[in-house]
Amino acid sequence: MSSLPHVVAELFQVMADRQVPFALVTLILAPRHTSRRLGARWLVAEDGFLLGTLDLDLHTRQELWQETRKTLQTAKARVHQLQAADPLGQEPEPYTVFIEPAEQLPGGWAQGLQQLQNRQSCVLVTELDDHPRHFLLAPDQHADLLQHGTSTALISGMFLERWEPQIQVHVVGEDRVISHLWHLGELLEYQMFRLDLQQHDPALLDARSALVVSHAELDWTLEVLQQALQGPAGHLAVVCNLGRSRQLKAELQRLGASRPERIHAPAGLNLGLQTPAGIALSIMAELTAALHHQDPHSLNLEGLDWQPFQH
């Protein structure tokens, strides 16, 4: 989720408890090559107290505070362009933010957060005018507004954000790979679960969920995979060697499993790592890319003209 709405909702409560007027600031436009995430938000109080989903340098904090005071004095929301230094230490570049007075969580957010709780994606629309509304678009309305793989857009004076439920990772196994995978998932704030066939139906895993099976008996693994293939799970993986992978795929085809090609076995990207921690990293990288509909590739900025170091 581009704006971490569940985090912002928690920050709202912290601000409300202070009983000091504050504004909601949303990053709606930024330079192409930037480390800042569109949809990032800050809550800025009239007394200068600030909370947010991205760190800001001192100059930017001061400017946001000044603009917030103007917004609160007029009680009108406004679009503002500020010169914010990039966290990587680059020269200040223009960033466009939307500042709106806030006393409580906007109404549309409550509905959106409820949909996320129900494991449903949605698109939140913020009107960029003096007295903005926040509302949700129905799934059939936003199908073409946000391109596949994108999460934000500026369209006709409106800021659109795709909100997705938190990623869930369901694991089977008790080995060191699974242990490291669990810790990585917690660091990424994924929801981690241990799958128990007596309590959970793998066919009910949704498109924002991954299943990772490690070192389980062949018959049991086949049963779990057959059930999972009947549902819309976003990523299915088995930690195994090539020999077991071929055996699994042959057995799934013999059993007439639905779309066995969805199974990733051996699990993980080829990162050249063979340790349990390295394998866990490769698996987490693969499932993260899959659930975000991304093809893994380097983020190297090949288009930039690199200048030689000056001594």
Salt bridges, closest charged atoms under 4 A:
ASP47 OD2 - ARG18 NH2 2.73
GLU63 OE1 - HIS59 NE2 3.78
GLU63 OE2 - HIS80 NE2 2.97
GLU67 OE2 - LYS70 NZ 3.43
GLU67 OE1 - ARG78 NH1 2.32
GLU67 OE1 - HIS80 ND1 3.67
GLU100 OE1 - HIS134 NE2 2.78
GLU127 OE2 - ARG133 NH2 2.92
GLU161 OE2 - ARG41 NH2 2.59
GLU164 OE2 - ARG162 NE 3.96
GLU174 OE2 - ARG194 NH1 3.97
ASP175 OD2 - HIS215 ND1 2.59
GLU186 OE1 - HIS183 ND1 3.80
ASP206 OD2 - ARG119 NE 2.83
GLU251 OE1 - ARG254 NH2 2.82
GLU261 OE2 - ARG259 NE 3.53
GLU286 OE1 - HIS235 NE2 3.67
GLU286 OE2 - HIS264 ND1 3.15
